[in-house]
Amino acid sequence: MKILLTGFEAFEGEKLNPALEAVKLVSQEKFQAEIIKLKVPTVFNKSIDLVADKIKELKPDAVLAIGQAGGRPTITVERVGINVDDARIKDNDGNQPEDSKIFEDGKNAYFATIPIKEIVEKIKEEGIPASISNTAGTFVCNHLMYGILYLLEKESSNSMGGFIHVPYIPCQVVDKNNMPSMSLENIVRAIEIAIGVITEEYED
């Protein structure tokens, strides 16, 4: 099995992105699957283009994207990506689309094809807070999630696709009063659990 695992670069003035830092630390040795890691720009269109090229090159059996959701207290496994770009802030190239479709010929929404409930339950069994999220927002995270699922459907691929949002890590909230965070160790562990569930689903 081949899994494409992506993590976003830092944005909105942050020095790092826990999504990317966690992806870097995910252990290849724990899995029979081959895990290909990819750093993704926090930029509309460029993010999808880069991942689309990798999907065509690698033909992975699963694509799992990781992003930061500062302010959320838990690991959140996303249920759905919607066909809307509506940015509260500018991306890293200064783009700030408003009420724009991601793909004109795309559906209004695509649902994750990874086993979201099983992933959440397995993460919680390890004592790590996790939940299902029904909104990936309308920034670059949703943009990429929607793009991945759109591409996989257009190619009539049997590959699984999904997105997981992770909280801030402690060093990011030192000056953010009462903002929740999670240790990088737990974030890495949660992603590894998700990969384990995905590989089990694939083998079944």
N, C-alpha and C positions, 0 to 999 in steps of 0.2 A: 504494500500500500504506500501511496505517496501523498503527503499532506503539505499544502502550501500554507504557511503561517506568516501572517503579516502584522506589522506594528507601525503605528504612526509616529512621525517625528514630533518634537515639541512645538507648541503653538501658543498664541495669546500671551507672549512674554515669559512663558515658563522656561526654565533652564533644561528641563528634561521632560520626557513623556513616559510615565510608568508602563504604558502599553509596550513601547519599544524596549525599555529596559528589561521587562519581564520576558519578552520574546527572546531576547539575547541569551537569557539564562535557562530557558527550557532545555532539558536534557534529551539529547538524541538517544543516548544509551538505554533509556528506560523503555523504548518502544521498538517493536519489530518494524514499524513503519519508517519510511524515509521522510524526514522533516526538512523542508526547504524554507528558510527564513528570509523575509523580505522587508526592508525598511521602505515605508510608503510616505510620500510628501503629503502634508496636510494642505492639499490644494485641490480644488474642484477640477474635474476632468483629468488632470495629470495623474491623480491617484488611480482612477479607473484604467487609464491607458496603460500604466505600468503593470498593474495586476493582470489586465487582459493579455498583455504580451507574454507574461509568465505562464498564464493558464494555457495559452496556445503552445508555448515551448515545452512545458512540463507535462501537460495533460494530467493534472493531479486527480486523485480520487476524492479529495476533500479540500476545501478552501476555508480556512478559519482566520478571520480578521479580528484584531484586538485594538480597542481604542480607549481613550481616557474619558471618563464622565465625572469631572470634578464636582463634588457635592453629593454624589450618591454614596451611601454607606456600605453597599454590598457589591459583590460581583454580580453583574446583571447580564443574563443571556437574552439576546434580542429575539423577539418573535417575528418581527415584520420590518421590511424596508419599504418606504413609500416614494412615489415618483415626484418628489418635490425638493428643490433647493431653495431655502429661505434663510439666509445667514444673518444672525444677530451681530456677528463680528466679521472682519475680513479674514480670509485665509492667508496662508503664508506668502502668496503672490499678490495680495491686495485685492482679490476678487470678493465681491459680496453680492451674490445673486439674490433676487427677490422673486418669490412665487414662480420659479422656473421649473419646467419639466427636466428630468435627468435624461430620459430618452423619449422622444416624441412617439415612437412606436411601441413603447413599453406599457405594461399593465399599470393600473393605479398603485398596485402593491404586489410584492412577492414575499412569501413566507419562507423563513429559514427551513432548510432541509436537514440540518443536524438535529439530533434528538434532544431538544431543549429541556424538557422536563427531567429526563434521566440525568443530564449533565448537572442541573441544579441540585437534584437530590443527592448525587454522589459528592458534590462539593460540600453540601451541608453535613453529610455524614462524616466528613473529615474535620468538622468543627469550624468551617469557614463560612461566613454569612454570604448567601447567594439567593437570587430571586430571578424570576422571569420578568423582562421588561417588554411592554407593549408599544414603546416608542423609542426609536433610535435617534430622535431629534430630526432636524432638517439641515444640519451642517455636514461636514465632510464625512463623518462616520456613517450617517445614513446614506449619503451619496455613494460611498464605496460598497456598503452592504447591498443596496439596491442594484448597483452595477454588477456585482459578482453574481447575484441571483439571476439577473437579466441575461448576462452572458452565458451562464450555465444552461438556462432554458433555451436560449436561441440556438445553442450548439447541440440541443437535444442530449445533453450530457447527463449521465447517471451520477455524477459527482455530487457530494454533499457540499452545502455552503452555509455559512453562518457568521455571526458577529457577537463578540463579547465585550462589554464595557467594564472597565476596571476603575476603582476609586483613585483619588490622589494617594501618594505615599507620604509618610510623616514629614519628610524634609520640605514638602511643598506647602504644608499648612502651618508652618511655624508662625507666620504673620497673618494667617486667615483665621480669625476668631471663630471657635466652635464649628470649624469645618471638619467633617469626618475624613478619616484616612484609613489605609490598610497597609500592613507591612508588605514590602516587595516579595519577601519569602512566601507569604500566603497567596499573593497574586500569581506567582510562578506556579505554586502547587495547584491552584485552581485551574490554570490553563493546562497543566499536565493531566489533571483529572479529566478535563474536557476532551483532550486528545485521546486518552484511554477509552472513554465512552465511545468516541467516534470510531476508533479502530475496532472495538468490539461489535459495533453496529455493522461495520463494513464486513467483518468476518462472518457475521450471521447471514 
